Amino acid sequence: MRRHLLPITLVGGVAFAFLATLLFLVARGRPVPEEVSLVEPAVADIVLKTVATGAIVPRVEVEIKSRVSGVISKLLVEPGQTVATGDLIATIQIIPDSATLNNAQASVRTAKIELDNAEQELQRAERLSAQSALSASELQRARRDHDLAKQSYSAAWANLQIVKEGATRGTNNVSTEVRSTVSGMVLMADVEEGESVTETNNFSAGTTIASVADMRDLVFEGHLDESEVGRIREGMPLDITVGAIPDRRIHGTLEYISPKGELIDGAVQFEIRAAITPEPGLFIRAGSSANADIVLDRRDGVLAVDERALRFDEGQIFVEIEIAPGQFERREIEVGLSDGLKIEILGGLSGGERLKASASG
C-alpha cells in the first residue's frame, strides 16, 4: 500500500497547482471595474493663466567705479546702507607706475624750460620796446608766447599732481574720492581695503567699488515660453509670489515683452518685465526668486463642470448623466474655456444633473 501513496500525492499536488493557475489567469483577464464618482455642474469663475519664472530686481542698479587706478585705502559703506547722491563711498591711494610718473615729471621739466625762455624773451622785448627799438606787434607776440608757456607749465604741473595724488591743486575735483552718483541702497560692496582697483575709461570697464539702487522702484523680470508669448500684451495684470514670502501676493502690471527670443534649456523663451507695487512696509530683497501668474483669459459666473466628467468619441464631447442609480445615458455637450480642472459649459447641460466622473483625473 505504501508504494501507491507517493504517486497519488504527486497527482493531487499537480492538480491543485493547475487549478490555482487557471483561477489566477481567469481573474487576471477580467476587466477591472472603473472607479467612478458623481459630480454636478455648478456656477464658477474660470481663470486661464500661465506662469512665468523670474526674480524681483531694481529697475535701475548703478555701478560706482573709480576714475583712477590704485588701492582702496578706506571703504565707507556696506550692503544694506542707504546713501545719497554725492556721499563718499571709498578713498583710493594712487600708486602710479614708473613710466607714467617719469613722463609726467619730464613734461614738467620741459614746460619749465620753455617758460623760463619765454620770460627771458619777454624781458628783452620790453627793454627794446622802451628804447623804441621793437615794434608793438613783436612785443605783443612775446607776451602771447609767454602766456602760452605759462599755461603749458601749469597744465604739466597739474597732470603730475594727478598722477601722484589724484587731485588737482586749487580745485575740488578729488579723483581719489569715490562718491555715489545716485541715491538709494548699497546692494554690493565686494572690494576690501587694501585691494587694487582699476580706473574706468574708454579702454577698460574698471573695477566696481559698489552698486546702488532705488529699492522703492522694483520690477519683476522673467521668461515665458514661445507657445504662450503670443497670448500676452502690455498692460496685463500679474499676480506675483516671491519665494522668500510665499504667503504674500504682489500685484504687477506687464510693461515689456522682448521682441527677440533666446534659447534657454532647449526651449525658446522671451524676456518679460512687469512693474510691481508692494504693500507699504513690505521689503523685498533684490534678486529674490518669484513666480508670476499671468491671466490669459477668464469667464466669471458661468456654468462649469469638473473635467473628469468629460468623455470623447470621434471628435464629439459628451457626458454620462445618471437617470437611475447605476444607470447612465450619454449626452453631447458644448464646452468653452478650461483652466485645466474645470471647463465652461456652453450647451447641453442646465445644472442639477448628476454626471459620471472618473475617480482619477
Summary of the structure (lengths in Angstrom):
residues: 361
radius of gyration: 42.1
end to end distance: 64.7
largest distance: 167.2
contacts: 996
relative contact order: 0.19
helix: 27%
strand: 43%
